[in-house]
């Protein structure tokens, strides 16, 4: 695999990670917190991410994907095996999205440097949403249901 393909593979994995993390956070603020403003912000941010990502050649992302042979794909940490609260679900996913967008911000500079700023803006918006959610999420008393 060429270095260019490896970069596209990193981008592809982190695009998926960021979109998934934002989506989970959005579900928490929409259905658990029932916060219209935060839901709107996360939905808009997901749209911003999608528009930015659409500027990266989809064909190159897909051709670089190699999920079946990803050496990290089957790793499952202790923290991933269970969640203690709605807050832990939200926090782990908003952090996942922030980290993934940071990776996108860095690696896109090797392919299309002008997109780096868009990813940086998205990342800083995620930091702000995390801050705005913190006060509300600590009040949630839902705990996991263990069968």
Residue, then its C-alpha position, 0 to 999 in steps of 0.5 A: x500500500x502506498x503512503x498516499x493510500x495509507x493517508x487516505x485510510x487514516x482519513x477514512x477511518x477517522x471520518x467514520x469515527x468522527x461521524x459516529x461519535x457526533x451522531x451518538x452525542x446528538x442522540x444523547x442531547x436529543x432523546x435524553x437531554x431533550x435539548x433542542x438547541x444542542x441537538x440543532x448544533x450537533x446536527x449542523x456540525x455533522x452537516x459541516x463535517x459531511x460538507x468538508x469530507x465531501x471535498x475529499x475524493x470518495x473513491x480514494x477513501x473507499x479504495x484505501x479502506x481495509x477494515x477486515x485487515x485493520x490491526x486495531x479493528x478487533x482491539x476492545x478496551x475494558x472501558x469499551x466493554x461497558x458504560x456506567x452512565x449516559x454521561x460516560x456514553x456522551x463523554x466517550x463519544x464527544x471525545x472520540x469525535x474531537x480526537x478523530x477530527x484532530x487526526x483529520x485536521x493533521x493528515x488532510x494537510x498532506x493532501x489538501x491543506x486548505x481543508x485543515x482550517x475547516x476541520x479545526x473549526x469543527x473541532x473547536x465547535x465540538x469543544x464548545x458543545x462539550x462544555x455546554x452539555x456538561x452542566x446538563x448531562x450531570x443531572x441525568x440519572x439514567x443508569x444502564x439496565x442490566x438483564 
